Amino acid sequence: MKEKKIKFNKIGDLPYLTVSLGTTRVNLTGQWRSFRPVIDYQKCTRCMICWKFCPDVSVIKEPNSKKAAPSEKIAHLPAPVINYDFCKGCGICAEECPVKCIEMKPEKK
Amino acid sequence: MKKLLMGNHTVSWGAMLARAQVIAAYPITPQTQIVEELATLCAEGKAKAQFIKVESEHSALASCIGASAAGARAFTATSSQGLALMHELLHWAAGARLPIVMANVNRAMAPGWNIWTEQTDSLAQRDTGWIQFYCENNQEILDSIIQAYKISETVSLPSMIVLDAFFLSHTTEPVEIPPQELVDKFLPPYKPQYKLDPKEPHAFGGLSSTEYYYELRYKIQKAMERAKEVIEETDEKFNQIFERKYGLIEEIETSDAEVILVTSSTITSTARFVTEQLRKTGKKIGLLKVRVFRPFPSSEIRDALSNCEKVAVIDRNISFGSGGIFASEIKSAIQKMGKQPVIFPFIAGLGGRDITVPQIEEMINYTFENAKPKEEILWRGLKYENI
């Protein structure tokens, strides 16, 4: 969806309440992020603890994933994938990962 | 059809006739019968409303806010401590421009734990942006609830219908119940301009920086100013259908009065009798009933008081550190007058102590006999001489 600038010429033009023009389908709150989690799939055991702890629903389970895996034994398991549209970089996934395969990298401007 | 109804049940019938769709309320003396009767009417299928059992008054108003934002006609009722608990949401409901109607039974604020009538609870919320109606009798309660929905839905501001604890809430009077068809003719279904709708999703009332908030507040004040006209127009339309009218204020024999007594709520009822009796003795006394407190009818009050010398105001409330609240607002309103009458600010009846006929007579006589009030606040009805 494209952003449109709305101009108010007089107070009467304003709605009587703040109204968002779209839902989070257009307002991608991942823009708030200053650090982004990056998963090293060579180490990731696909335990899904990051998915369980994410407070935002920004870790998605990807079935039949093409991501790298440390061994054949777990390659069939769904892989955790960060949804950068909404991930706010809280770092809980990195904190909770039992194998410490998630690194919080600074978001470049 | 006339029914004998106590004030509280009159509120319930008003909400039912106005076709409130969502009712969320928490019991508190002396409001409990409002909720009980509504629950019974809903259970019997007479009131077609969703009744939400909530765990506190804060939740009650929150539920009404949600319901109203989704486009339903919402109703709640409370009193004193419950109203105070709702305080932050009173601001919210007005700021979100939701036409919720609430009945508040005027009850004294604790501590001491007092369930009897005093106006401080609702007046303490006068800054929140709610329209406030102070009712004198049960018929006025029923009619005001029906009118309030029409007014609120026109100006997009919530309304509070205020009634005295026990003197109205638990007093049974004959009330004319209009037929549902006539009420429907006067009050069509609610059509909100903005509402929560999954088909057209929006978020309302979100982050507003210094860029936009000020204008939104300006709009609320303008809506309150417009509400004065809307209240009068609605009253006129109501009168055409139901043959009853109330107005913002009511003037009784004020045109040639030297002293005008200003009252509200049930005090007016007693005052009508007192002023009528005193007129018979030749005293030029008039009575002014203030029905609508927000928006404050400044220009109407100025006009009503334009010919008198002195004004006695009876406040059954107090703003600590200042004085009676009606008196303070009237003093502000008369600033614009060329010749201002002298205000005699009486306080009486706090905590539900009776304001009697002899007491009102004494207040009127005091006003006639003194050029100006001898104290900042004229306390009446206190029990002990040496304070």
Contacts between the chains, C-beta under 8 A, distances in Angstrom:
chain1	res1	chain2	res2	distance
A	11	B	215	5.2
A	11	B	218	6.2
A	11	B	219	6.5
A	14	B	212	7.4
A	14	B	215	5.6
A	14	B	216	7.0
A	14	B	219	6.8
A	15	B	194	6.8
A	16	B	97	4.8
A	16	B	156	5.9
A	16	B	193	7.9
A	16	B	216	7.0
A	16	B	219	5.4
A	16	B	220	7.9
A	16	B	223	7.4
A	17	B	95	7.7
A	17	B	96	6.0
A	17	B	97	5.4
A	17	B	194	6.4
A	17	B	204	5.5
A	17	B	205	5.8
A	17	B	216	7.0
A	18	B	204	6.7
A	18	B	205	5.7
A	18	B	206	5.2
A	18	B	207	7.6
A	18	B	208	5.1
A	18	B	212	6.8
A	18	B	216	7.2
A	19	B	194	6.0
A	19	B	202	5.2
A	19	B	203	7.7
A	19	B	204	5.9
A	20	B	202	5.3
A	20	B	203	3.9
A	20	B	204	7.5
A	20	B	206	5.8
A	21	B	202	7.2
A	22	B	201	7.8
A	22	B	202	7.8
A	23	B	201	4.6
A	23	B	202	7.6
A	23	B	203	7.1
